[in-house]
Amino acid sequence: MSGNEVTKDEIFGVVRGHILEILTKLAPADVRSDVSMKTLGANSIDRVEVIVKSMADLALKIPLMEFSNVSNIGELVDVFYEKMQVK
C-alpha cells in the first residue's frame, strides 16, 4: 500500500482484521473506531501485536512509544494515516 492512496477506511480494515485475528471471540461489529482494544479484551501483548502486524501490512515503521497516547481504534488509525501521508 502506498501512502497517498490509502484511506482511513482501508487502514481501519487492516487494523480490524488483525484485531479479529488475535481476539477470535469478537464479532466484526464489535470492532468500532470509538472503542479501545483494551475494552475489547486485548492485553498489552495483543495490542502490540495488532500494531506491529498493521505496520507491516501498511509498510510503516513507527516507534511504539508514539502509540502511548492512543485511546481508541480510531486514534490508532489516525496515527497510521498521518504517518502514511509523510512517507
LINGIFEN-V581268 format. One line per field, one symbol per residue. phi: phi as a letter, one per 20 degrees, with the letter a starting at -180 (. if undefined). burial: 1 if it has 16 or more other ideal C-beta (glycine too) atoms within 10 Angstrom, else 0. A space follows every 50 residues. Layout:
phi=???
burial=???
This chain:
phi=.dgfeeeffffgffffgffffedfeeegffecfedeffffoeeffgffff fffffffeldccggffdfefdbffffgffffffffdf
burial=00000100001101111111011001000010100010010100011011 1011101101010000100101110110111011000
